[in-house]
Amino acid sequence: MSKPSVLFVCVHNAGRSQMAAGWLRHLAGDTVEVRSAGSAPGTAVNPAAVEAMAEVGIDLTDQTPKKLEWETAESSDVIITMGCGDACPIFPGKRYEDWKLEDPAGKGVESVRPIRDEIRTRVEKLLADLVPGAHEV
């Protein structure tokens, strides 16, 4: 069986989706293909998100916001949307989850930490569902 592919999508691909992708890469290792993209990508990953993730040992400094491409979404098994509303495409037959998360844009690291921690909890649940036994907390 091939490994599942997860795509995290938010508007700017600079905060929530980058943190979620970072968590899944960290927790899943090579058991899941991890992708992230934005419907209107920003120019850089939110510095507060980078700092909050660095506090837990996850380095996002090499990540850059990416434009959501049709092919990327179409070839993903699971698409997790985070506040992009109608800008997120719908593909028949895909598993979708819409994670209602506060947008970290314009917030300091103190305000981003709870968002980071909520994303970790959701990613752990997703990973347990996709690859049972892949990560034991």
SULZI-V125999 format. One record per backbone hydrogen bond with DSSP energy under -1.0 kcal/mol. CO is the residue of the C=O (numbers start at 1). NH is the residue of the N-H. Records with the same first field share a line. If there is no record, write none. Layout:
CO: NH ; NH
This chain:
4: 33
5: 77 ; 78
6: 35
7: 80
8: 37
9: 82
10: 39
11: 40
12: 42
14: 46
15: 19
16: 20
17: 21
18: 22
19: 23
20: 24
21: 25
22: 26
23: 27
24: 28
25: 29
28: 31
33: 6
35: 8
37: 10
38: 68
46: 50
47: 51
48: 52
49: 53
50: 54
51: 55
53: 56 ; 58
54: 57
60: 63
66: 38
69: 73
70: 74
71: 75
73: 76
77: 95
78: 7
79: 97
80: 9
81: 99
84: 87
85: 88
91: 94
95: 79
97: 81
104: 107
108: 112
109: 113
112: 116
113: 117
114: 118
115: 119
116: 120
117: 121
118: 122
119: 123
120: 124
121: 125
122: 126
123: 127
124: 128
125: 129
126: 130
127: 131
131: 134
